[in-house]
Amino acid sequence: MGADLGLPDDYPALLTDLKTRIRSAQTRAALAVNRELILLYWQIGQAILGRQQQAGWGAKVIDQLSRDLKREFPEMKGFSPRNLKYMQQFAANWPDEAIVQQLVAQIPWGHNIALLQQVKDPGQREWYARAAIQHGWSRNVLIHQIDSRLLERQGQATTNFERALPAPQSELAQQLLKDPYNFDFLNLHDEALERDLERGLLAHLRDFMLELGVGFAFVGSQYHLEVGGEDFYLDLLFYHLRLRCYVVIDLKIGEFRPEYVGKMNFYLSAVDDLLRHPQDAPSIGLLLCRTQNKVIAEYALRGVDRPLGVSTYELAESLPPELKGQLPSVEELEKEMEKLGGGERGE
């Protein structure tokens, strides 16, 4: 194309390189602007906080400050009384300017407000801030991870990774698995079958992938393997981009049973022989059960050489048994609504 326009042959490569540089510069500029804005908000918050502590400033002073700053800087947003109070809270909760510069100035103001509103413990707030930077979470994803208690669940699966994997990979793999997994996006009743669970997860694959975490790539469901002339099907097969290995997930609608380990061990052997590339790490198995006895799971995993984990999952909370039968049925509610509607028409 360059030759037809009388341009050098290497012009397209130059153009591509310059586009990359410009986009990179735009990204750095946006991050720099965000960092300066967060630092400014922190400094404003510090000033307000200091006056409140020393001179007993109240809400009226903040309201007047908001009006004056808006009048002086009409082109700038963010000087509402509410936002000024957020700045004060921000400064109170992050008193160390070095931490502000190194950590929370790297995420947008909306993320910081979410952290202030939803995470009271300073250590947990710092953990979620670092995770948001590391994984590039949007504000909505950050809020979802906080609501689902990610920090409390991460790394809690029962596994044999410490023995079955080399040190760096075993630590990363352990942190990637949770217990329990939160499947509250599913609407399943207590009598659901494993096939219903699998269909539900596939129907909500985006939510499922979000719950699994960063790095999982979906390979397939009911993934077919032929071993010894017989057909076998894996419930769910993933590939993890950081671990560089296949992850086999077997779904169980009930409690964990020791015999599930033998079946998963067989699946992992087959995947390693039939699918694993020579440069891939050993495949990992995850048994997802409705409940588990951790002592039984630990005994079942003892002596198993292939990396395997056992986790539970939570569905959307249903009504407690004592309330079932005490609430009106759908039919009864419909009848009551008809009565109300009829009464209104009569009036």
C-alpha positions as CSV (number, residue, x, y, z in Angstrom):
1,M,0.0,0.0,0.0
2,G,2.9,2.3,0.8
3,A,4.5,1.8,-2.6
4,D,1.2,2.8,-4.4
5,L,1.1,6.1,-2.6
6,G,4.8,6.8,-3.2
7,L,5.6,6.1,0.5
8,P,8.6,4.1,1.8
9,D,7.9,0.3,2.3
10,D,8.6,0.6,6.0
11,Y,6.0,3.4,6.4
12,P,3.2,1.0,7.8
13,A,5.6,-0.3,10.4
14,L,6.5,3.3,11.4
15,L,2.8,4.2,11.6
16,T,2.0,1.2,13.8
17,D,4.9,2.0,16.1
18,L,3.9,5.7,16.5
19,K,0.3,4.7,17.2
20,T,1.5,2.4,19.9
21,R,3.7,5.2,21.4
22,I,0.8,7.7,21.3
23,R,-1.7,5.4,23.0
24,S,0.9,4.6,25.6
25,A,1.6,8.3,26.2
26,Q,-2.2,8.9,26.4
27,T,-2.5,6.2,29.0
28,R,0.4,7.6,31.0
29,A,-1.1,11.1,30.8
30,A,-4.5,9.9,32.0
31,L,-2.9,8.0,34.9
32,A,-0.8,11.1,35.8
33,V,-3.9,13.3,35.7
34,N,-5.8,10.9,37.9
35,R,-2.8,10.7,40.3
36,E,-2.6,14.5,40.6
37,L,-6.4,14.7,41.1
38,I,-6.4,12.1,43.9
39,L,-3.4,13.8,45.6
40,L,-5.3,17.2,45.4
41,Y,-8.4,15.6,46.9
42,W,-6.2,14.2,49.7
43,Q,-4.6,17.5,50.4
44,I,-8.0,19.3,50.5
45,G,-9.3,16.6,52.8
46,Q,-6.2,17.0,55.1
47,A,-6.9,20.7,55.2
48,I,-10.5,20.3,56.1
49,L,-9.7,17.5,58.6
50,G,-7.1,19.7,60.3
51,R,-9.5,22.6,60.7
52,Q,-12.2,20.4,62.0
53,Q,-9.9,19.0,64.7
54,Q,-8.3,22.3,65.6
55,A,-11.1,24.8,65.1
56,G,-14.2,22.7,65.2
57,W,-15.3,23.3,61.7
58,G,-18.9,22.1,61.0
59,A,-21.1,21.4,58.0
60,K,-21.9,25.1,57.4
61,V,-18.2,25.8,56.7
62,I,-18.0,23.0,54.2
63,D,-21.1,24.2,52.5
64,Q,-19.6,27.7,52.1
65,L,-16.3,26.2,51.0
66,S,-18.1,24.3,48.3
67,R,-19.8,27.4,47.0
68,D,-16.6,29.4,47.0
69,L,-14.6,26.7,45.2
70,K,-17.3,26.2,42.6
71,R,-17.4,30.0,42.0
72,E,-13.6,30.2,41.6
73,F,-13.2,27.0,39.5
74,P,-16.4,26.7,37.5
75,E,-14.8,24.4,35.0
76,M,-13.9,21.8,37.7
77,K,-16.4,19.3,39.0
78,G,-16.0,17.6,42.4
79,F,-16.4,20.4,44.8
80,S,-19.9,19.5,46.0
81,P,-20.4,19.4,49.8
82,R,-20.8,15.7,49.6
83,N,-17.5,15.2,47.7
84,L,-15.7,17.5,50.1
85,K,-16.8,15.3,53.0
86,Y,-15.5,12.3,51.0
87,M,-12.2,14.1,50.7
88,Q,-12.1,14.6,54.5
89,Q,-12.9,10.9,55.1
90,F,-10.3,9.9,52.5
91,A,-7.6,11.9,54.3
92,A,-8.7,10.5,57.7
93,N,-8.6,6.9,56.4
94,W,-5.3,7.3,54.5
95,P,-3.1,9.5,56.8
96,D,0.2,8.4,55.2
97,E,0.9,10.5,52.0
98,A,3.4,7.9,50.8
99,I,0.7,5.2,50.7
100,V,-1.6,7.6,48.9
101,Q,1.0,8.3,46.2
102,Q,2.1,4.7,45.8
103,L,-1.3,3.0,46.1
104,V,-4.7,4.7,46.1
105,A,-3.6,7.5,43.7
106,Q,-3.3,4.7,41.1
107,I,-7.1,4.1,41.1
108,P,-9.9,6.4,40.2
109,W,-11.8,8.5,42.7
110,G,-14.9,6.4,42.3
111,H,-13.0,3.3,43.4
112,N,-11.7,5.2,46.4
113,I,-15.2,6.2,47.5
114,A,-16.3,2.6,47.1
115,L,-13.5,1.4,49.4
116,L,-14.3,4.1,52.0
117,Q,-18.0,3.2,52.0
118,Q,-17.7,-0.6,52.0
119,V,-14.4,-1.6,53.7
120,K,-13.9,-0.5,57.3
121,D,-10.7,-2.4,58.1
122,P,-7.6,-0.6,56.9
123,G,-5.7,-3.8,56.0
124,Q,-8.6,-5.1,54.0
125,R,-9.0,-1.8,52.3
126,E,-5.4,-1.8,51.2
127,W,-5.7,-5.4,50.0
128,Y,-8.7,-4.6,47.8
129,A,-6.9,-1.4,46.4
130,R,-3.9,-3.5,45.4
131,A,-6.1,-6.1,43.8
132,A,-8.0,-3.5,41.9
133,I,-4.7,-2.2,40.5
134,Q,-3.3,-5.6,39.7
135,H,-6.3,-6.9,37.9
136,G,-7.6,-3.7,36.4
137,W,-11.0,-4.0,38.1
138,S,-13.8,-1.5,37.2
139,R,-15.6,0.1,40.0
140,N,-18.5,-2.3,39.6
141,V,-16.2,-5.3,39.7
142,L,-14.5,-4.0,42.8
143,I,-17.8,-3.6,44.6
144,H,-18.8,-7.1,43.5
145,Q,-15.6,-8.5,44.9
146,I,-16.0,-6.7,48.2
147,D,-19.7,-7.8,48.5
148,S,-18.7,-11.4,47.8
149,R,-16.0,-11.4,50.6
150,L,-13.3,-12.3,48.1
151,L,-10.5,-11.6,50.6
152,E,-12.0,-14.0,53.2
153,R,-12.5,-16.8,50.6
154,Q,-9.3,-16.6,48.6
155,G,-6.8,-19.4,49.2
156,Q,-9.2,-21.3,51.5
157,A,-9.7,-24.4,49.3
158,T,-8.5,-27.8,50.6
159,T,-5.7,-28.8,48.3
160,N,-2.5,-30.9,48.1
161,F,-0.7,-28.2,46.1
162,E,2.1,-27.7,48.6
163,R,3.1,-31.3,48.0
164,A,2.1,-31.8,44.4
165,L,3.4,-28.6,42.8
166,P,6.8,-26.7,42.9
167,A,6.9,-23.8,45.4
168,P,6.2,-20.8,43.2
169,Q,3.4,-22.4,41.3
170,S,1.9,-24.1,44.4
171,E,1.5,-20.7,46.2
172,L,-0.1,-19.0,43.1
173,A,-2.4,-22.0,42.5
174,Q,-3.5,-22.0,46.2
175,Q,-4.3,-18.3,46.0
176,L,-6.3,-18.7,42.9
177,L,-8.8,-21.2,44.4
178,K,-11.5,-20.0,46.8
179,D,-13.8,-21.6,49.3
180,P,-16.7,-21.1,49.0
181,Y,-17.4,-20.1,45.5
182,N,-20.3,-17.7,45.3
183,F,-22.9,-18.8,42.7
184,D,-25.7,-16.5,43.8
185,F,-26.4,-15.5,40.2
186,L,-27.9,-19.0,39.8
187,N,-31.6,-19.7,40.6
188,L,-31.5,-23.4,41.5
189,H,-33.7,-25.3,43.9
190,D,-32.4,-27.8,46.4
191,E,-33.4,-30.8,44.2
192,A,-31.3,-29.5,41.3
193,L,-29.1,-32.0,39.4
194,E,-25.5,-31.7,38.5
195,R,-26.5,-31.1,34.9
196,D,-28.7,-28.2,36.0
197,L,-25.8,-26.7,37.9
198,E,-23.5,-27.0,34.8
199,R,-26.2,-25.5,32.5
200,G,-26.7,-22.6,34.9
201,L,-23.0,-21.8,35.1
202,L,-22.7,-21.9,31.3
203,A,-25.8,-19.7,30.9
204,H,-24.1,-17.2,33.2
205,L,-20.6,-17.8,31.9
206,R,-19.6,-14.2,32.3
207,D,-20.5,-14.2,36.0
208,F,-18.9,-17.6,36.4
209,M,-15.7,-16.4,34.9
210,L,-15.7,-13.3,37.1
211,E,-16.1,-15.5,40.2
212,L,-13.3,-17.9,39.1
213,G,-11.0,-14.9,38.8
214,V,-8.4,-13.4,36.4
215,G,-6.5,-15.8,34.1
216,F,-9.1,-18.5,33.4
217,A,-9.8,-19.2,29.7
218,F,-12.9,-21.4,29.0
219,V,-12.1,-24.4,26.8
220,G,-15.3,-26.4,26.9
221,S,-18.1,-28.2,28.8
222,Q,-18.7,-31.9,28.7
223,Y,-15.3,-32.0,27.0
224,H,-14.8,-35.4,25.3
225,L,-11.9,-37.6,26.0
226,E,-11.4,-41.1,24.6
227,V,-9.4,-43.4,26.8
228,G,-8.9,-47.1,26.2
229,G,-11.6,-47.1,23.5
230,E,-14.2,-45.6,26.0
231,D,-15.7,-42.2,26.1
232,F,-15.4,-39.8,29.0
233,Y,-16.7,-36.3,29.5
234,L,-15.2,-33.5,31.7
235,D,-17.8,-31.2,33.3
236,L,-15.8,-28.1,32.6
237,L,-12.3,-27.6,31.2
238,F,-10.4,-24.3,31.5
239,Y,-6.8,-23.2,30.8
240,H,-5.1,-20.8,33.2
241,L,-2.9,-18.3,31.4
242,R,-0.6,-17.5,34.4
243,L,-0.2,-21.0,35.7
244,R,0.1,-22.3,32.1
245,C,-1.9,-25.4,32.8
246,Y,-5.3,-27.0,32.2
247,V,-7.9,-26.8,35.0
248,V,-10.5,-29.6,35.2
249,I,-13.6,-28.8,37.2
250,D,-16.0,-31.6,38.3
251,L,-19.3,-30.4,39.7
252,K,-21.1,-32.2,42.5
253,I,-24.5,-31.2,43.7
254,G,-24.1,-32.9,47.1
255,E,-21.4,-33.3,49.7
256,F,-17.8,-34.3,49.0
257,R,-17.1,-38.0,48.9
258,P,-13.6,-39.6,49.0
259,E,-14.2,-41.6,45.9
260,Y,-14.5,-38.4,43.8
261,V,-10.7,-38.0,44.2
262,G,-10.0,-41.2,42.3
263,K,-12.2,-40.1,39.4
264,M,-10.5,-36.7,39.2
265,N,-7.1,-38.3,39.4
266,F,-8.0,-40.3,36.3
267,Y,-9.3,-37.2,34.5
268,L,-6.0,-35.4,35.2
269,S,-3.9,-38.3,34.0
270,A,-5.9,-38.4,30.7
271,V,-5.7,-34.6,30.2
272,D,-2.0,-34.6,30.8
273,D,-1.5,-37.4,28.3
274,L,-3.9,-36.3,25.6
275,L,-4.0,-32.4,25.8
276,R,-1.1,-31.1,27.8
277,H,1.7,-29.5,25.8
278,P,5.3,-30.3,26.8
279,Q,5.8,-26.7,28.1
280,D,2.5,-26.8,30.1
281,A,2.6,-27.2,33.9
282,P,0.8,-30.2,35.4
283,S,-3.0,-30.0,35.1
284,I,-5.0,-29.1,38.2
285,G,-8.3,-30.6,39.3
286,L,-11.0,-28.7,41.3
287,L,-13.9,-30.6,42.8
288,L,-16.7,-28.2,43.5
289,C,-19.2,-29.7,46.0
290,R,-22.2,-28.3,47.8
291,T,-20.6,-29.1,51.1
292,Q,-17.4,-30.7,52.4
293,N,-16.0,-32.1,55.6
294,K,-12.5,-30.7,55.5
295,V,-11.0,-33.5,57.6
296,I,-12.3,-36.1,55.1
297,A,-11.1,-34.0,52.2
298,E,-7.6,-33.8,53.6
299,Y,-7.5,-37.5,54.2
300,A,-8.7,-38.2,50.7
301,L,-6.0,-35.9,49.2
302,R,-3.2,-37.4,51.2
303,G,-1.0,-39.5,49.1
304,V,-2.4,-38.2,45.8
305,D,0.4,-37.0,43.6
306,R,-1.6,-34.9,41.1
307,P,-2.5,-31.3,42.1
308,L,-6.1,-31.4,43.3
309,G,-8.3,-29.0,45.3
310,V,-11.7,-29.3,46.9
311,S,-14.0,-26.3,47.4
312,T,-17.6,-25.7,48.2
313,Y,-20.1,-23.3,46.5
314,E,-22.9,-21.2,47.7
315,L,-26.2,-20.7,45.8
316,A,-28.6,-17.8,46.4
317,E,-30.0,-18.0,49.9
318,S,-33.4,-19.7,50.0
319,L,-36.0,-19.3,52.7
320,P,-35.3,-20.9,56.0
321,P,-37.3,-24.2,56.5
322,E,-39.3,-22.7,59.4
323,L,-40.6,-20.0,57.1
324,K,-41.6,-22.3,54.2
325,G,-45.4,-22.8,54.2
326,Q,-46.0,-19.7,56.3
327,L,-45.8,-17.2,53.4
328,P,-48.6,-16.8,50.8
329,S,-48.3,-18.7,47.6
330,V,-48.1,-17.0,44.2
331,E,-51.7,-18.0,43.6
332,E,-52.8,-16.4,46.9
333,L,-50.9,-13.2,46.1
334,E,-52.5,-13.0,42.7
335,K,-56.0,-13.4,44.2
336,E,-55.3,-10.6,46.7
337,M,-54.0,-8.4,43.9
338,E,-57.2,-9.0,41.9
339,K,-59.3,-8.1,45.0
340,L,-57.3,-4.9,45.4
341,G,-57.7,-4.1,41.7
342,G,-61.4,-4.7,41.8
343,G,-61.8,-2.5,44.9
344,E,-60.1,0.4,43.2
345,R,-62.3,0.1,40.1
346,G,-65.4,0.0,42.3
347,E,-64.5,3.3,43.9
